[in-house]
Amino acid sequence: MKSHLMALLVGGALVAAGSAALAHHSFAMFDAEHPMDISGTVKEFRFVSPHTILVVTVKGQDGATKDWILEGGAPGMLVREGINSKALKPGDEIMVKINPLHSGDPGGSFAPALVKFKDGTSVANPR
């Protein structure tokens, strides 16, 4: 009876661990070999797990605007690098170096150290 219970517990732990590993994704969809700079206005900053989301409205050369959806690290990682949930507010004008989506759609990933306000000051405030 003890061996059956132990086998059941070990099996359950393996299934749970495997499910958690499959639920997380990589940053392979982003092109780290061809970073680009974008400038625009913060529309939304979601400080949520597992990845933060920054939506930036960017004006193109033709004058049309598009919302770029940028994915960042987990909130804890951003806090360690000096960005908290109140660091970016709708209406803030920013410049950010991103790794764009391979698909060419308006989006990408961002790193806290590469987000700056329009005047060039860093959004991150390291402790």
C-alpha positions as CSV (number, residue, x, y, z in Angstrom):
1,M,0.0,0.0,0.0
2,K,2.8,2.4,0.9
3,S,4.6,1.8,-2.4
4,H,1.4,2.5,-4.4
5,L,0.8,5.7,-2.5
6,M,4.4,6.8,-3.1
7,A,4.2,6.0,-6.8
8,L,1.0,8.0,-7.0
9,L,2.6,11.0,-5.3
10,V,5.7,10.9,-7.5
11,G,3.6,10.5,-10.6
12,G,1.4,13.5,-9.6
13,A,4.5,15.6,-8.9
14,L,6.0,14.8,-12.4
15,V,2.7,15.6,-14.2
16,A,2.5,19.0,-12.3
17,A,6.1,19.9,-13.0
18,G,5.7,19.0,-16.7
19,S,2.5,21.1,-17.0
20,A,4.2,24.1,-15.5
21,A,7.2,23.8,-17.9
22,L,4.9,23.6,-20.9
23,A,2.9,26.6,-19.8
24,H,5.9,28.9,-20.1
25,H,7.1,30.1,-23.4
26,S,10.5,31.4,-24.7
27,F,11.3,34.7,-26.3
28,A,12.2,32.9,-29.6
29,M,9.4,34.9,-31.4
30,F,11.5,38.0,-31.0
31,D,14.4,39.0,-33.3
32,A,17.4,39.7,-31.0
33,E,19.8,40.0,-34.0
34,H,18.0,43.0,-35.4
35,P,17.0,45.4,-32.5
36,M,15.2,48.6,-33.4
37,D,14.3,51.9,-31.8
38,I,10.7,53.0,-31.4
39,S,9.3,56.3,-30.0
40,G,5.8,56.9,-28.9
41,T,3.3,57.4,-26.2
42,V,2.5,54.9,-23.4
43,K,-1.0,53.7,-23.9
44,E,-0.9,51.0,-21.2
45,F,1.6,49.4,-18.8
46,R,0.4,46.1,-17.4
47,F,2.6,45.0,-14.4
48,V,1.4,41.4,-14.4
49,S,2.9,37.9,-14.3
50,P,4.3,36.0,-16.0
51,H,5.4,38.9,-18.3
52,T,4.8,42.6,-18.1
53,I,3.1,44.3,-21.1
54,L,3.8,47.7,-22.4
55,V,1.6,49.1,-25.1
56,V,3.1,52.1,-27.0
57,T,1.3,54.2,-29.6
58,V,3.8,54.9,-32.4
59,K,3.3,57.4,-35.2
60,G,4.6,56.1,-38.6
61,Q,6.3,58.1,-41.3
62,D,2.9,58.2,-43.1
63,G,1.3,59.9,-40.0
64,A,-0.8,56.8,-39.1
65,T,-0.5,55.5,-35.5
66,K,-0.2,51.9,-34.5
67,D,-0.2,50.3,-31.1
68,W,3.0,48.3,-30.5
69,I,2.6,45.6,-27.9
70,L,5.9,45.0,-26.1
71,E,6.5,42.1,-23.7
72,G,8.9,42.5,-20.8
73,G,10.2,40.2,-18.0
74,A,8.3,39.3,-14.9
75,P,7.4,42.1,-12.5
76,G,10.0,40.9,-10.0
77,M,12.8,41.2,-12.6
78,L,11.7,44.7,-13.5
79,V,11.6,45.8,-9.9
80,R,15.2,44.5,-9.4
81,E,16.2,46.6,-12.5
82,G,14.5,49.8,-11.1
83,I,11.0,49.8,-12.7
84,N,7.9,49.5,-10.6
85,S,4.2,49.4,-11.4
86,K,4.0,53.2,-11.4
87,A,7.1,53.9,-13.5
88,L,5.1,54.3,-16.8
89,K,1.8,56.0,-17.1
90,P,-0.6,56.6,-20.0
91,G,0.6,59.7,-21.9
92,D,4.3,59.3,-21.0
93,E,6.4,59.9,-24.1
94,I,9.2,57.2,-24.3
95,M,11.9,55.8,-26.6
96,V,12.7,52.2,-26.3
97,K,15.1,49.8,-28.0
98,I,13.2,46.5,-28.7
99,N,13.7,43.1,-30.2
100,P,10.9,43.2,-32.8
101,L,8.7,40.3,-33.7
102,H,10.0,38.0,-36.5
103,S,6.6,38.2,-38.1
104,G,6.9,41.9,-38.8
105,D,3.8,42.8,-36.7
106,P,4.0,45.9,-34.5
107,G,5.4,44.3,-31.3
108,G,8.5,43.0,-29.6
109,S,10.2,42.6,-26.3
110,F,11.8,45.2,-24.1
111,A,14.5,45.3,-21.5
112,P,14.1,47.8,-18.5
113,A,17.5,49.4,-19.0
114,L,16.6,50.3,-22.6
115,V,13.4,52.3,-21.9
116,K,13.9,56.1,-21.7
117,F,11.7,59.1,-21.4
118,K,11.6,61.5,-24.3
119,D,14.3,63.7,-22.7
120,G,16.7,60.7,-22.6
121,T,16.5,59.9,-18.9
122,S,16.2,56.3,-18.0
123,V,12.8,55.0,-16.8
124,A,14.7,52.5,-14.6
125,N,15.8,53.8,-11.2
126,P,18.3,51.3,-9.9
127,R,18.7,51.2,-6.1
